Amino acid sequence: MNDIILSPIPLTELEILISKSVKSAISDNQQPTKELTDVNPFMGFDKACEFLDVAPRTLKGYIAAEIIPNMKKEGKVYFDREELTQWLRSGKRKTKDEIAGEASNYLHKNKMG
């Protein structure tokens, strides 16, 4: 069944407009954005506080207790963005649904009897 399109634009012009729009969208998505290309993988103390959303005193405590990944060079502390992201993810708490799913899988695999 053919769809009927009512438009004051001739079909050939409409096809050209659609084609140009699609090509433009594809081209825009292939260009790396400035945000992605300018991201420095390392950050200093202040940026790390901002990234983690913690007070400077809290971050100093993490460093002193050696519970957060960091590097020291010439008296300054640096942090790797990816390591901080992994460190944050390591503290993820499971949802009730995730826990229930794991329990169900465990019971299914280890049937008694």
Backbone torsions as a table, in degrees:
resi	resn	phi	psi	omega
1	MET	NA	133.6	-179.8
2	ASN	-88.5	136.5	175.0
3	ASP	-84.1	144.9	179.5
4	ILE	-102.2	126.3	178.4
5	ILE	-115.8	123.5	177.7
6	LEU	-100.9	113.5	-177.9
7	SER	-148.2	142.0	176.6
8	PRO	-75.1	-9.3	179.6
9	ILE	-91.0	130.3	177.9
10	PRO	-59.7	149.6	-175.8
11	LEU	-56.2	-41.5	-179.4
12	THR	-64.4	-39.4	178.0
13	GLU	-68.5	-37.9	178.0
14	LEU	-63.3	-42.1	177.4
15	GLU	-62.3	-40.6	179.2
16	ILE	-65.1	-44.1	178.8
17	LEU	-61.1	-43.3	179.4
18	ILE	-64.8	-43.7	-180.0
19	SER	-61.2	-45.1	178.7
20	LYS	-63.1	-40.5	179.9
21	SER	-64.4	-42.2	179.1
22	VAL	-65.5	-45.8	178.8
23	LYS	-60.2	-41.7	179.3
24	SER	-64.2	-42.7	179.4
25	ALA	-63.7	-41.3	178.8
26	ILE	-65.1	-43.4	179.9
27	SER	-62.7	-42.6	179.4
28	ASP	-62.5	-37.3	-178.2
29	ASN	-76.4	-17.1	-179.8
30	GLN	-88.9	-15.3	179.2
31	GLN	-84.4	124.1	177.2
32	PRO	-64.7	137.6	-179.6
33	THR	-77.0	154.4	-179.3
34	LYS	-59.2	-38.8	-179.6
35	GLU	-58.2	-41.5	-177.3
36	LEU	-75.1	-35.4	-176.2
37	THR	-82.6	-22.8	-177.0
38	ASP	-97.1	6.8	-177.4
39	VAL	-77.6	117.6	176.5
40	ASN	-79.2	130.4	-178.3
41	PRO	-70.0	-14.3	-179.4
42	PHE	-114.4	150.9	178.5
43	MET	-141.4	153.6	177.1
44	GLY	-84.2	-174.7	-175.3
45	PHE	-58.9	-50.4	-176.6
46	ASP	-63.6	-42.8	178.5
47	LYS	-63.8	-37.7	179.3
48	ALA	-65.4	-39.7	176.1
49	CYS	-59.4	-43.9	179.4
50	GLU	-65.7	-46.2	-179.0
51	PHE	-59.7	-43.2	-177.7
52	LEU	-85.9	-12.1	-177.1
53	ASP	58.7	49.4	177.5
54	VAL	-128.1	158.5	177.4
55	ALA	-73.7	152.2	178.1
56	PRO	-53.9	-39.0	179.8
57	ARG	-62.1	-39.4	178.9
58	THR	-64.3	-45.4	-179.4
59	LEU	-65.1	-39.3	176.7
60	LYS	-60.6	-38.2	177.2
61	GLY	-64.8	-41.9	177.2
62	TYR	-60.7	-42.6	-179.1
63	ILE	-65.3	-47.5	-178.4
64	ALA	-62.3	-37.2	-180.0
65	ALA	-81.4	-3.4	-179.7
66	GLU	56.0	43.4	178.8
67	ILE	-108.8	-1.4	-179.9
68	ILE	-126.6	136.2	-179.1
69	PRO	-68.4	131.5	179.0
70	ASN	-155.9	168.9	178.0
71	MET	-132.4	146.4	176.4
72	LYS	-121.4	132.7	179.5
73	LYS	-143.7	122.3	177.5
74	GLU	51.7	44.4	175.6
75	GLY	80.4	1.6	179.6
76	LYS	-112.4	150.8	179.1
77	VAL	-103.5	135.0	178.4
78	TYR	-127.9	155.5	-179.1
79	PHE	-132.4	140.3	175.2
80	ASP	-88.3	125.1	-176.4
81	ARG	-55.5	-44.1	-178.7
82	GLU	-66.4	-40.5	178.5
83	GLU	-64.6	-39.1	177.8
84	LEU	-66.2	-38.8	177.9
85	THR	-63.1	-44.4	178.2
86	GLN	-64.4	-39.7	179.3
87	TRP	-61.8	-43.2	177.6
88	LEU	-63.2	-45.0	-179.0
89	ARG	-64.2	-28.2	-179.5
90	SER	-66.0	-18.2	178.6
91	GLY	-93.9	9.1	-178.8
92	LYS	-62.2	132.6	176.7
93	ARG	-98.3	138.9	-178.3
94	LYS	-75.6	148.2	176.0
95	THR	-79.1	165.3	177.4
96	LYS	-59.6	-38.4	179.6
97	ASP	-65.5	-39.4	178.1
98	GLU	-64.9	-43.4	179.4
99	ILE	-63.6	-44.5	179.8
100	ALA	-63.1	-39.8	178.8
101	GLY	-64.3	-42.1	178.2
102	GLU	-65.4	-40.2	179.0
103	ALA	-64.1	-42.9	179.2
104	SER	-62.7	-44.5	177.9
105	ASN	-62.2	-42.5	180.0
106	TYR	-61.8	-46.9	-179.2
107	LEU	-65.1	-36.7	179.2
108	HIS	-66.2	-41.7	-178.5
109	LYS	-75.6	-27.5	-175.1
110	ASN	-116.9	51.8	-178.5
111	LYS	-59.7	136.3	178.0
112	MET	-83.9	144.2	169.7
113	GLY	99.1	NA	NA
